[in-house]
Amino acid sequence: MSTAWTDLGRPPLRATPLRRALLGDGGWAALDVVATTGSTNADLLGRSGPADGTVLVADHQSGGRGRLGRVWEAPPRASLAVSVLVRPAVPRERWSWLPLLTGLAVADALEGLGVQVGLKWPNDVLVGLVDGPPDGTPGDGAGKVAGVGKVAGVLVEARDDVVVLGAGINVSQRADELPPAAGVPGGPGPSAPPTSLALAGATSTDRDTVLRRYLRALRQRLDDFTAAGGDPEAAGTAAAYRAVCATLGAQVRAHLPDGRTLEGLAEDVDADGRLVLRPDGDGPAGGGTSAGGGGARTSLSAADVVHLRRA
């Protein structure tokens, strides 16, 4: 008979110790762990009147979604699929920072696990890949960096006064368990292949540990952001994001929602969380039509970004 303990190397999340560590004063309001679901984001958005600070985590998410319809896949209990419902007490125009803040909290959590972390605007978490055992067993974080991979993605969804902050983090997948790098029809693929914390040489692949670190980091980032009235500069959110954002200083190709592409130097993230690009010129980029040109800076609120090279 199949049980949650069929794979002894991938135990289920332990709901009771997690609640004891994360709920209460200064923490979260509620935390539920389910064995499997289609989408933790959809489940929270479908609830009636959930409390601010409700957390939902799944041992296996069968219908995980990313931006632009991408699918987030993982074997059972090999990753974290976690969604947090909040009712932001900041002006609505500041909500544009919540996806960046969520990615920053993931980076905060992973930095203490012996991996090199970077953020790709707007919603990917990257880690340095290290030379090590091909089976994905945890390392000591001291291996030689052999490339960059995507270890986590963020999907933030809003409805009325509610925002759900969704994150999917690959934890213990082996190389043969990761999906191929894939884009969407007619669109770009990601600029980094999928990977896991195990393949990046993390010092721990215990999902309870990673989840606790992430939720504590997210709570602190949200509290600072709220205390500053949603001002990302006063909260320290903007400076922290810029410090870890691998997109800044890179030559990139941005695929815009209207089908155009734009190539240029990613120079900054502005007060609204938009990516500030200095385009290369007026000609076509990557087979599409360039937006802007002549070196004038332009701010992008939505785009799928591919890193081409460092400046």
QUIHU-V606995 format. One record per pair of residues at least 6 apart in sequence whose C-alpha atoms are under 8 Angstrom apart, sorted by sequence separation. I is the first residue (numbers start at 1). GAP is how many residues later the second one is. If there is no record, write none. Layout:
I & GAP
I & GAP
This chain:
5 & 6
22 & 6
23 & 6
44 & 6
65 & 6
66 & 6
111 & 6
119 & 6
120 & 6
157 & 6
158 & 6
183 & 6
198 & 6
225 & 6
228 & 6
232 & 6
233 & 6
242 & 6
255 & 6
256 & 6
269 & 6
270 & 6
283 & 6
284 & 6
292 & 6
4 & 7
5 & 7
23 & 7
64 & 7
65 & 7
88 & 7
110 & 7
118 & 7
119 & 7
132 & 7
156 & 7
157 & 7
182 & 7
183 & 7
198 & 7
225 & 7
228 & 7
254 & 7
255 & 7
268 & 7
269 & 7
283 & 7
4 & 8
23 & 8
63 & 8
64 & 8
117 & 8
118 & 8
156 & 8
157 & 8
181 & 8
182 & 8
197 & 8
227 & 8
253 & 8
254 & 8
267 & 8
268 & 8
282 & 8
63 & 9
64 & 9
117 & 9
118 & 9
156 & 9
157 & 9
181 & 9
253 & 9
254 & 9
266 & 9
267 & 9
268 & 9
281 & 9
282 & 9
63 & 10
107 & 10
117 & 10
155 & 10
156 & 10
225 & 10
253 & 10
266 & 10
267 & 10
282 & 10
283 & 10
19 & 11
62 & 11
107 & 11
116 & 11
117 & 11
130 & 11
132 & 11
154 & 11
155 & 11
181 & 11
224 & 11
225 & 11
252 & 11
253 & 11
266 & 11
267 & 11
281 & 11
282 & 11
19 & 12
44 & 12
61 & 12
107 & 12
115 & 12
116 & 12
131 & 12
154 & 12
155 & 12
181 & 12
224 & 12
225 & 12
251 & 12
252 & 12
265 & 12
266 & 12
281 & 12
282 & 12
61 & 13
115 & 13
130 & 13
131 & 13
154 & 13
180 & 13
181 & 13
251 & 13
252 & 13
264 & 13
265 & 13
279 & 13
280 & 13
281 & 13
60 & 14
130 & 14
131 & 14
153 & 14
154 & 14
180 & 14
251 & 14
252 & 14
264 & 14
265 & 14
279 & 14
280 & 14
281 & 14
60 & 15
61 & 15
104 & 15
130 & 15
131 & 15
152 & 15
153 & 15
179 & 15
250 & 15
251 & 15
264 & 15
265 & 15
279 & 15
280 & 15
15 & 16
40 & 16
60 & 16
103 & 16
129 & 16
130 & 16
152 & 16
153 & 16
178 & 16
221 & 16
249 & 16
250 & 16
263 & 16
264 & 16
279 & 16
15 & 17
40 & 17
59 & 17
60 & 17
64 & 17
128 & 17
129 & 17
130 & 17
152 & 17
178 & 17
248 & 17
249 & 17
250 & 17
262 & 17
263 & 17
278 & 17
279 & 17
15 & 18
40 & 18
59 & 18
107 & 18
128 & 18
129 & 18
151 & 18
152 & 18
248 & 18
249 & 18
278 & 18
279 & 18
60 & 19
106 & 19
128 & 19
129 & 19
151 & 19
247 & 19
248 & 19
278 & 19
279 & 19
13 & 20
59 & 20
60 & 20
61 & 20
103 & 20
128 & 20
129 & 20
151 & 20
175 & 20
248 & 20
277 & 20
278 & 20
30 & 21
37 & 21
40 & 21
59 & 21
60 & 21
100 & 21
103 & 21
127 & 21
128 & 21
276 & 21
277 & 21
29 & 22
34 & 22
36 & 22
39 & 22
58 & 22
59 & 22
100 & 22
103 & 22
126 & 22
127 & 22
173 & 22
174 & 22
262 & 22
263 & 22
276 & 22
277 & 22
12 & 23
29 & 23
30 & 23
31 & 23
32 & 23
33 & 23
34 & 23
35 & 23
36 & 23
37 & 23
38 & 23
39 & 23
57 & 23
58 & 23
99 & 23
100 & 23
126 & 23
127 & 23
173 & 23
261 & 23
262 & 23
276 & 23
277 & 23
29 & 24
30 & 24
31 & 24
32 & 24
33 & 24
34 & 24
35 & 24
36 & 24
37 & 24
38 & 24
39 & 24
40 & 24
57 & 24
58 & 24
99 & 24
126 & 24
127 & 24
172 & 24
173 & 24
174 & 24
175 & 24
261 & 24
275 & 24
276 & 24
28 & 25
29 & 25
30 & 25
31 & 25
32 & 25
33 & 25
34 & 25
35 & 25
36 & 25
37 & 25
38 & 25
39 & 25
57 & 25
125 & 25
126 & 25
170 & 25
171 & 25
172 & 25
173 & 25
174 & 25
261 & 25
274 & 25
275 & 25
28 & 26
29 & 26
31 & 26
33 & 26
36 & 26
37 & 26
38 & 26
39 & 26
56 & 26
57 & 26
114 & 26
115 & 26
124 & 26
125 & 26
126 & 26
170 & 26
171 & 26
172 & 26
173 & 26
242 & 26
261 & 26
274 & 26
275 & 26
28 & 27
55 & 27
56 & 27
114 & 27
124 & 27
125 & 27
169 & 27
170 & 27
171 & 27
172 & 27
242 & 27
261 & 27
262 & 27
263 & 27
274 & 27
55 & 28
56 & 28
113 & 28
114 & 28
124 & 28
125 & 28
260 & 28
261 & 28
262 & 28
273 & 28
274 & 28
55 & 29
124 & 29
259 & 29
260 & 29
261 & 29
262 & 29
270 & 29
54 & 30
55 & 30
123 & 30
124 & 30
260 & 30
261 & 30
262 & 30
53 & 31
54 & 31
123 & 31
238 & 31
260 & 31
53 & 32
54 & 32
123 & 32
253 & 32
52 & 33
53 & 33
172 & 33
238 & 33
253 & 33
51 & 34
52 & 34
53 & 34
171 & 34
50 & 35
51 & 35
52 & 35
137 & 35
171 & 35
136 & 36
171 & 36
136 & 37
136 & 38
233 & 38
44 & 39
135 & 39
136 & 39
232 & 39
44 & 40
134 & 40
135 & 40
40 & 41
44 & 41
134 & 41
40 & 42
41 & 42
150 & 42
40 & 43
149 & 43
150 & 43
151 & 43
148 & 44
149 & 44
150 & 44
151 & 44
148 & 45
149 & 45
150 & 45
151 & 45
257 & 45
13 & 46
106 & 46
149 & 46
150 & 46
151 & 46
256 & 46
257 & 46
265 & 46
12 & 47
256 & 47
255 & 48
256 & 48
254 & 49
255 & 49
103 & 50
254 & 50
255 & 50
103 & 51
254 & 51
102 & 52
253 & 52
254 & 52
252 & 53
253 & 53
252 & 54
253 & 54
99 & 55
252 & 55
253 & 55
99 & 56
251 & 56
252 & 56
99 & 57
250 & 57
251 & 57
252 & 57
98 & 58
143 & 58
250 & 58
251 & 58
138 & 59
139 & 59
141 & 59
142 & 59
250 & 59
251 & 59
138 & 60
141 & 60
247 & 60
250 & 60
251 & 60
137 & 61
138 & 61
140 & 61
141 & 61
249 & 61
250 & 61
136 & 62
137 & 62
139 & 62
140 & 62
141 & 62
249 & 62
102 & 63
136 & 63
138 & 63
139 & 63
140 & 63
103 & 64
135 & 64
137 & 64
138 & 64
139 & 64
12 & 65
102 & 65
134 & 65
136 & 65
138 & 65
11 & 66
99 & 66
126 & 66
133 & 66
138 & 66
10 & 67
98 & 67
132 & 67
138 & 67
188 & 67
10 & 68
187 & 68
130 & 69
132 & 69
129 & 70
130 & 70
129 & 71
130 & 71
128 & 72
129 & 72
88 & 73
127 & 73
87 & 74
88 & 74
87 & 75
88 & 75
86 & 76
87 & 76
85 & 77
86 & 77
85 & 78
86 & 78
85 & 79
86 & 79
84 & 80
85 & 80
83 & 81
84 & 81
83 & 82
84 & 82
115 & 82
83 & 83
82 & 84
83 & 84
81 & 85
82 & 85
115 & 85
81 & 86
82 & 86
115 & 86
66 & 87
80 & 87
81 & 87
114 & 87
115 & 87
66 & 88
67 & 88
80 & 88
81 & 88
114 & 88
66 & 89
79 & 89
80 & 89
113 & 89
114 & 89
65 & 90
79 & 90
80 & 90
113 & 90
79 & 91
80 & 91
113 & 91
78 & 92
79 & 92
78 & 93
79 & 93
78 & 94
79 & 94
78 & 95
72 & 96
74 & 96
75 & 98
74 & 99
110 & 100
109 & 101
75 & 102
74 & 103
110 & 103
74 & 104
109 & 104
110 & 104
73 & 105
109 & 105
73 & 106
108 & 106
106 & 108
109 & 108
105 & 109
108 & 109
105 & 110
106 & 111
105 & 112
106 & 112
70 & 113
105 & 113
45 & 114
70 & 114
191 & 114
69 & 115
190 & 115
191 & 115
41 & 116
68 & 116
102 & 116
105 & 116
188 & 116
190 & 116
191 & 116
101 & 117
189 & 117
191 & 117
188 & 118
45 & 119
44 & 120
101 & 120
101 & 121
119 & 122
41 & 123
41 & 124
121 & 124
41 & 125
119 & 125
120 & 125
121 & 125
40 & 126
118 & 126
119 & 126
120 & 126
121 & 126
80 & 127
117 & 127
118 & 127
119 & 127
120 & 127
79 & 128
118 & 128
119 & 128
80 & 131
95 & 135
97 & 135
90 & 136
94 & 136
101 & 136
104 & 136
89 & 137
94 & 137
104 & 137
88 & 138
91 & 138
90 & 139
91 & 139
89 & 140
90 & 140
101 & 140
100 & 141
121 & 154
100 & 173
97 & 175
96 & 176
97 & 176
96 & 177
94 & 178
93 & 179
121 & 184
120 & 185
27 & 189
18 & 190
22 & 190
21 & 191
28 & 191
27 & 192
22 & 193
13 & 194
14 & 194
18 & 194
22 & 194
13 & 195
